[in-house]
Amino acid sequence: MPNQRYETLEGVLARIVDEDSRKRDLIADTRKMGLSDENPSTLLVDLDEGTETFELGDHALGQLSSDVGIPKRYFDRMHTDAPDLFRTNVHHWLYQEPDRKLVRGRRNDDGTVTGRAWLSDRYRRLDNIEIARTLLPEFEKLPTNVQFHNAAVTDSRFYLRAVFPDMQKAVKVGDDVQWGVEIRNSEVGQGLLSISGFVLRLVCTNGMVVSHELKARHVGRRLDGEGIFADETLQADDVAFWLAARDTLRAAISETRFEEIVSKLRETTEGEKIVRPIKASEALAQRYSLTEEEREDVLVSLFAANDFSQWGALNAITQTAQTRESFDRQAELESIGWDVANLSGREWATVAATA
């Protein structure tokens, strides 16, 4: 299904419910698995109830590459240019070093099943539908107004942002921010479930992910048996975890925490100013692995805002985030904005005074 951003809560909830209805997950011994002679991306799994077929996506193939210990570049070359050699290599390691694997699939409209992920049988499902059932209702119980900001579902992650309009402060005159929260998750082993603070700058609606208040690894007990697993078997059964997540969400409504964040941001409006913007943008690009296009966009944003302070630099990065096609990259850049805010005086001076 396509990567998509959502401007309404109803839209993203409909997507979550639809994707949950399409899930097709199984656990099996790797010795019961093989790749089709017709297509090296087609995984066949022999079960007592019949053969299950998964069309492995790029993410699942990457996880398979890592699991069998074949370098990704060579793995991809064999897959494309020498499919018979590819099958021979993969089959050798699946059979010679047997293990039990969780294959996560999604049923498509045409009846095929896309293999979304290749994971350990200890992988604990903390799925988006559980977030919708367990955490989203808590927003209605929070002791402040809550406003949905945006959400996104990509191939590898889920994001949801909400802000608290009653929690608003000025970083400097005419430049207010609102406090909020971001929930982030991956159903395919691409990161932890996290609940983080979120700052929304009202002047230009740039967002910034400020910290991780809760992180939960998708690791649980080893699941017994083989075959297709229903939700009640594979569901995240750690009730204590969801209670902790609920408490973390409630604790996000902290005036003290928000004041700490705003105090840090106010500090970024002071201190040294960028002397040579081009050199400074290059220093930021090197430090944070920005692409050349991103570096150029940061530079344009710096000049457009005419703010060469540390505050101006981090906002140039979060402004650049808004123009990225990939929401995953947008979120990364928004987190980098907070990293810039946390540069020490000495570190920032190195960027600002770059010769």
N, C-alpha and C positions, 0 to 999 in steps of 0.2 A: 504494500500500500504506500501511497506517496507521503513524503515528508510534508508536514503541513503545520502552519501557525494558526492559532485560534484567538479570536477577539472576544468570544463569549464562552462562558462556562458550559452552557448547554451544548455548544458545538464540540468541545473537547470531551465532554462526558459521553456523547453519542459515539465518538470515535473509540473511546476506551471500551465501552460496552460491546461495540461491534468487533473489535479486535479480540476481546476475551472470548466471544462466541466462536471464533475461528481457530482457537488454539488447538494444537495437536502435538502433545508431548509424549515421549516414551523413554524408557530406560532399558538398555539391553547390553549384553556382553559384546565386545567388539568382534569376537570370533563369529558372531552371527550377522555381521555387517559386511557389505561389499559395494563396490562401485559398478555401475552398469557398463556393459560393453559398448552401448550406443552413445552414452554421454558420461564423461568422467565427473560431472557435477551431480549426477544422480546417485543417491545413496539408497541401497536396498537393505532392509532389515528383516530377517526371518524370525517370525514370532509364531507361537503355537496357533494363534488365530489367523495367520496368513502373513503375507509379505507387505510391509509398509514401505512406501516410496517417498523420499524427500528430495526436492531439487535444491541443493545446497547453495545458499547465497554467498556473496563475497565475505561477509563477516564470519559465517560458519566455516568457510574454507580456510580463512586465516587462522581460526582457532584450531582447526584440524591440523594445519601445517605446524603450528607450535606444539601441539600435543604429540605428534609423531616425530618431532625433532628434525624436520626437513626445513632448511632455510627458506624463507618466504620467496625470495627472488627465484631460486631454483625450482621451488614448488610451483610457482606460477608459470615458469617457462615450460616445465614438463606438462602441466595441465593444458597449456595452449598448443605446444609444438610436438609433444610426444605422449599422447594420452595412454598408450599401452604401457610405456615405462612408468608413467604416473600411477596407473592402477597397480602395477607390480610393486612399486615402492610402498604405496599406502597399505596395500593388503599385507605385505610382509610385516609391517610394524603393528598393524591391527591384530594379526594372528600370533606373532612371536612375543608380543608384550601385551597380553590381553588385559582388559579393564572393563569396567561398567561405565557407560556414558549416558548422560541425559541429552537427548536431541529435542530441541524446541522447534516446533513447526507452526505454520499458519496456513490454514486451508484457504485457497483462492476461489474466486467465483467459478472458474472452469473445472474445479474438482482437484486440481493438483495441490500439492502441499510444499510450500517453500520452507527449507531448513533455515531457521533464523539463527540457531546457535548450537554449538557442540560444547558440552559442559560436563563437569564432574557430576557423579551421582550424589555428591554431597552439596550440590548447589541448592540453596534455599530460595524458593520463589517468594519474593516480596514484590508482587505484581501491581501494575497500575490499577487494576480493578479493586485490589485491597486498599489502596490509597483512597480511591473514590468512596469505598464503603466505610472506611474507618476514620480517615483524617478529614476529608472534605466536610462532613457534617459538623465537625468541631468548629468550623469557621462561624457557623450560626450561633455558637455558644460563647464566642469570645466577647470579652467585656469592652468592645469598641466597634466602631463601624468598620466594615470590611468591604473593599471594592476589588473585584476581579480585574487584573491588569492584562495578562495574556498567558498563553500556553502554547506548547508545541509538542508534537509527536514526530520523532525522526526514526530512522531505521534502528538506531541504537539507544535512544534515550527519550525520556518524558520530562517535560518541564511545566511547572505551573507557578505563576507569580500572582500574589495579591498584595494590596497596599492598604494601609490604615489611614484614611484621610484626616482623622482627628489628631494624628501624630505627625506634626509638621513643624519644621524649624528652618531657620535661615543659616546657611553657611556663611554668606555675606549679604549685604543689603541687596534686596531684589533677586536673590538666588536661593530659593527655598527647596527643600527636599522633604519627601515623605518616607516614613518607615514602612517596611513590609516584610514579606517572607517569600522564599522560593522553596518549592519541593521539587527534588530532582531524583530520577530513578532510571535504572536500566534493567530490562527483563532478559538481556542477552549477555550478561557478564561484562559490560562495558563501563562499570563503575559502581560505586556504592549508592545506596539510598541515602539521601541527605536532606536535612532541613536547615536552611541557611537564612541569614538576614538579607534583606534586599532594600536598596535605597533607590528611590525614583526622583530624579532631578526634574522639577516641574517646568523649568525654562524651555527645555527641549525634549522632555520625556525620555532622556537617557536613563538606562538602568545600570545598577552595579551590584554584583553579588559580593557581600562583604565578609562572610565567614561561614564556616560549617559548624552549626550548633550540635548536630547529631549526624553520625555516620554509622551505617549498618552494613556489614558485609553479608553477601549472599552465600553464607556457608552454614550448613546445618547438619542434622544427623544423616547418616547414610540410609538411603531408602531401600527397603527390601523388595525382592521380586523383580519381575520384568514385564514389559508390555506397555500398553497405553495406560496412562495414569489420569484419573479424573481429578477435578479440582479438590475434592474432599481428601484425596490421598496426598497430593502434592502441595496443598495450600500451606502458607506460612503459619505454622501452628504455634509459634512463640507468642502467646498472648501477652507475656510480660514486655516483649519488644514493642508491640503496638500501643500498650499503655504508656511506655516511655516516650514513644513518638508523639502521642497525644499530649503528654505533659510538656514536651519540648515545644510543640506548636503553641500551646497556651502561654508558655514562658516567653515566647517571642514578643508578646505584648508587654514589653518592659521599657518604661520611660527612662530608666537608668541606663540600660543598654543603648538605647537610641541616643541619649545625651553623650555617651562615650564615643559613639560613631561620629556624631556631628562635631564634637570637640576635636577629634582627629582630623576631620575634613577641614575645619576652620584653620588648623595649623598649616594645611597645604596652601592656603591663600597667602601665607607669609613666606619669609625666607627668600632665597635667591631666585632670580628670574632667569629664564633661558636667554643666553647671549647670542648664540648662533643656532637658529631653529633647524636648519638642515642637518647640522652635525648632531644636534640633540635628538632629532628624529631617527638618525642612524644609530645612535647609542641606545635608544629605546628599542629599536628593531632588533638589535643584536642581543640585548638583555632578555627580551621576551619573545624572540623567534617570530617576529612579524614578517609577513611577505613584503616584497617590494611595493606591491599595490597598496597594502595596508599602511606601510610607512608613508607613502605619498598622501594617502587620505588623512592620516594623522597630521601631517604637515599642513595640508589645506585647512583642516579644522582649526589648527592652532592660529593660523593667520586670520581665518574668518572670525574667530572669537576675539582675537587680539588680546589673548590672555596667555602670557608666557610663564605663569607660575606653575607650581606643582599641581595645583587644582586645575589649571588650564590644560596641562598635559594629560592628566587622567581623564578629563572630560573629552579631550580630543580622541582618546582611545575608545571610550564608551560610545562616542558619536560615530566613530568608524564601525563599531560593532553593529549599529543599526542598518548599515548598508550591506552586510554580508548575506549572501544567499543561503548559507547553511546556518540554521539556528544553533547547531552545536558549536560552530565557530563564534557566533555572536555571544554565546554564553561564556566561552573561553575568554574573549576579549573583555567582557564585563567583569570577569574575575580578575583579569590583569589590571583593570582600573583600580581595584582595591589594593592590588600589590604595589602599584605606583604610590598610592596614598600612604602605604606603610614603609616606603623607603626612608631610611634614616637621613638626618640632615646631611651627613657626609656623603651618603650614596646619591642623594638628590643633587648635591652640589657638583658631583662628578658629571652628572647628566647635563645640568644647567650650564656649567662652565666648559663644556666640551669644546676644545679648540679645533 
